[in-house]
Amino acid sequence: MLVLSRQRDETIMIGDNIEVTVVDIRGDKVRLGINAPKEISVHRKEVYDAIRRENRAAAQVKPEDLSGLGKVTPPKNPQQPKEEKK
């Protein structure tokens, strides 16, 4: 792991197009600003881990687990739309 020291308003570059800037420091918390292209996802690690867990769980779903989902049944007594008077 690379460890760098930065002060407020100083920036770290990742590659040619990702900037990480120290925005604020308050006590033991550091606020970071991240400027990255839209196609690059940026998440806090706990959110990233939750997304991965959900994706893995979704990948394990079998077709029989989805039976009945997405099927639309028409109502028993469908009402005909009333014609508008002209």
MOQUI-V515929 format. One record per residue. N is the residue number from 1. RES is the residue in one small letter. SS is DSSP state (hx for helix, st for strand, lp for the rest). Layout:
# MOQUI-V515929
n:N res:RES ss:SS
n:N res:RES ss:SS
This chain:
# MOQUI-V515929
n:1 res:m ss:lp
n:2 res:l ss:lp
n:3 res:v ss:lp
n:4 res:l ss:lp
n:5 res:s ss:lp
n:6 res:r ss:lp
n:7 res:q ss:lp
n:8 res:r ss:lp
n:9 res:d ss:lp
n:10 res:e ss:lp
n:11 res:t ss:st
n:12 res:i ss:st
n:13 res:m ss:st
n:14 res:i ss:st
n:15 res:g ss:lp
n:16 res:d ss:lp
n:17 res:n ss:lp
n:18 res:i ss:st
n:19 res:e ss:st
n:20 res:v ss:st
n:21 res:t ss:st
n:22 res:v ss:st
n:23 res:v ss:st
n:24 res:d ss:st
n:25 res:i ss:st
n:26 res:r ss:st
n:27 res:g ss:lp
n:28 res:d ss:lp
n:29 res:k ss:st
n:30 res:v ss:st
n:31 res:r ss:st
n:32 res:l ss:st
n:33 res:g ss:st
n:34 res:i ss:st
n:35 res:n ss:st
n:36 res:a ss:lp
n:37 res:p ss:lp
n:38 res:k ss:lp
n:39 res:e ss:lp
n:40 res:i ss:lp
n:41 res:s ss:lp
n:42 res:v ss:lp
n:43 res:h ss:lp
n:44 res:r ss:lp
n:45 res:k ss:hx
n:46 res:e ss:hx
n:47 res:v ss:hx
n:48 res:y ss:hx
n:49 res:d ss:hx
n:50 res:a ss:hx
n:51 res:i ss:hx
n:52 res:r ss:hx
n:53 res:r ss:hx
n:54 res:e ss:hx
n:55 res:n ss:hx
n:56 res:r ss:hx
n:57 res:a ss:hx
n:58 res:a ss:hx
n:59 res:a ss:hx
n:60 res:q ss:lp
n:61 res:v ss:lp
n:62 res:k ss:lp
n:63 res:p ss:hx
n:64 res:e ss:hx
n:65 res:d ss:hx
n:66 res:l ss:hx
n:67 res:s ss:lp
n:68 res:g ss:lp
n:69 res:l ss:lp
n:70 res:g ss:lp
n:71 res:k ss:lp
n:72 res:v ss:lp
n:73 res:t ss:lp
n:74 res:p ss:lp
n:75 res:p ss:lp
n:76 res:k ss:lp
n:77 res:n ss:lp
n:78 res:p ss:lp
n:79 res:q ss:lp
n:80 res:q ss:lp
n:81 res:p ss:lp
n:82 res:k ss:lp
n:83 res:e ss:lp
n:84 res:e ss:lp
n:85 res:k ss:lp
n:86 res:k ss:lp
